[in-house]
Structures are given as structure tokens and as C-alpha cells.
Amino acid sequence: MTQLNASANARKAQRGGLLLKLSALTVVTALSLGVGAAPVYAQALPMDNDIAIHVQPVNMRTLHDQLNLKPDQEVQWQTALQAMQQSHASERMNADQMQARMQTMLQQPILDLSALHAVHDKAAQQDAPLADQSAKAWLKFYSGLTDQQKKTFSDAMRPQFENIAHHPARPYDPRTGL
């Protein structure tokens, strides 16, 4: 029974750490909107019995059409999309490489936690600059919009940010293991 509790507590702690990382990535994703016409989902992992709020995806083509962009705004839109696509591609590649390395390390009879941490840190360091470039490109695009365009954009993105607000990271209480 205590082994089951220890295992459950380890999973909760791991999900809490993942939730913090996902929250940061979700903000960038919400700012980044999505790849081309692909929908954007800004959902965090549910904790235990919490019910995840399902957010409707942002349809990029529809949003693009609703914004009625001027030529200079269109350039900024395309720049932001390209930066976001590069960031997402890099993150997927780094995640695949990290997963492969971790699978190899997990085969060892004694885990090298320092090496596991180093693999994670390396992936995070590689992802950070491109995610930052993507966010800055979207912020630059947004700052060039008219108030009406900002309202349209805000109306499309508001559910994404509301979903983030409903899934705050919870601190781990060592006394209860929750």
C-alpha cells in the first residue's frame, strides 16, 4: 500500500513540474496562435479529479480573414507564423532527441539523475530562443494592429488565456504528498 502511495505521490509531483513547464509553453503557444491553419489548443494537463476546460481551437484562416490586414500587417503576420513554425519544429525535434536519450539512460540499472537533468536542461536551452523569437514576432504583429483588429484578435484569444487562468500550478505540499 505504501508503495502505491509513493508511486502516486511521485506521479503528482511529476505532473506538477510538467504543469509549470506547460503553463509557460502555453503562454507562448497562445501568443503564437498555431501553425498555418492548424488550431491552437492552450490546455494544461488536468490534475487528479479536476475537469479540464476544453477550449475551442482558434482557426487561423478565419482569424486572418477577420483581421482584414493591410500589406505591412500581412508581412508581420507571415513573419510571426514563420517564427512560430520554426519554434514548433525545433521543439518537436529536441523533444524527440531528448526522449531517445532518456530511453537509453532509463535502461541503465542505476539512474544517472545528473545526466537526465542535463538532457532536460539542454533541450530547454535550445527551445528558449526560438520560442522567445516567436513570442516577440507575435507581439510586434499585435502592436501594429488597429484597436478594432486588436479587439477581434483578443476575442479569438481570450478563451485560450482563460483556460490558462483556470489551471494554475499548485505547490507540492511535502506534509501530505499532494
N, C-alpha and C positions, 0 to 999 in steps of 0.2 A: 504494500500500500504506500509506504513512504517513497519507494522508487517511482511509483506513478505520480505522486505529488511533486517529487523533484523534477521529473520529466515535464510535467505540466507547467511548473514554475519556469523552467528553462525556456519552454516554448513561448510563454508570456513575455519573458524578458527579451527574447529574440524579436518577437513581434513589436514590442515597444521600441526597440532600436530601429527596426525596419520602418516603423511608422514615422519616426523622426526624419529618416532619410527620405521616405516617400513624401512627407509633407513639404520638404524643401524642393524636391523634384516636381511635385505637383504645382507649386507656385510657378516654376519656370515653364512647365507644360501648359498651365493655364494662360500664362503670358504668351507662350509660343503658339498657342491655338491648335495646331495639328499639321500633319503633312498633307499638302495639297488639298484634296477634297476629303481626306480622311477625317473622321470625327475625333474630337478630343474628349477624353474621359479624365476627369480630375477626381478620382476616387481613391481613398485610402483603404487599407485593409481593415475590415471590421475587427473589433476587439471582443473576444468571447461572445456574449449574447447580444451585443449591440447590433442594431439593424442598420445596414449600410444604406445611405441615401443614394438612390440611383438618379443620376443627372442625365438629362437628355444631351446627346452629343451636339457639339457645335458643327454645323455644316459650313465648311469653309467657302464653298462656291456661293451658297446663299448669302452668307455674310459679306463676301466680296461684292456681290451684285447689289446688296442693300446699301453698301457704303458709297456707291457712285464715285469712285476715286478719280481724282484729277491725274494727269500724266506724271507729275512729280510724286504724288502719293502712291501711284502704281509702282513706281521704281522702288520706293521704300517697302511696300508690301512684298514685292518679289525678293528684295534683299533679306527681309525678315524671314520669309519662307525658306529661302536657300540656307540661311544661317541655322535655322531650326532643323532642317533636314540633315545638314552636316552634323549637328549636335546629336540628333537621334541615331544616326548611322554609327557615329563613333561610340556612343553609349552602348548600343547593341553589340558592337564588335568587342569592346572592352569587357562587357558582361559575359560574353561567350568565352573569351580568353580567361577571365577570372574563374568562371565556373569550371573550365577544363583543368586549370591549375589546382583548384581546390579539390576536385575529384581525385586527382593524383595524390595530393597531400593527405586526404582522408583515408587513403589506402594504407598509410603507414600505421604500425602498431601503436606508436606514441605520437600524438599530435604535436606539431610544432606551431604553437599559438602565435609566436612572433612572426613566423613565415606567413601564416594565414592573415594576420593583421597587415603585414607588409603588402600582400597581394591586394587586399581590400583598399589600402591607402593609395597604392599605385593607380588602381582603376579610378578612384575618386579624384586624384590629382589630374589624371588625363581627361576626365569628363568635365571638370570645373571650368576651364577656359572657354570651351565651346558652348556650354550651357550659358555662361555669362555673356558671350557674344550674341547668342540668340536672344536672351532677355533684353540686352541693350538695343538690338535691332528692332524688337517689337516696341520698346519704349520710345525709340526715335520715331517710328512709324506713328504711334499713338499721339505723340506730341505735335505731329503735323496735321492732325485731323481737325475739322471744324467742330464746334460744340454739338451740332446735330449728329455728325458722324461719331463723335465720342459717345453720345447717348445711345446710338444704335449698337456700337461696339460693346458698351457697358451692359446693355440689356442682354446681349448674347453671352457675355462672360460672367455675369452676376451669379447664375446658378453654379458655375464652377467654383467660384470663391466662397459661396455659401456652403457648398459641400465641404470645402477645406475647413471652414469655421466650425462645422459640426463634428469634426474628427480631430480634436486637439490631441497632442501626445500626452499620455498620462505618465506621471512619475512612477517609478517602481518603488514599492514600499517593502523594504527588506524584512520588516517585522512580520508581515502577513504573507509575503511572497507573491503579492498581487500587484 
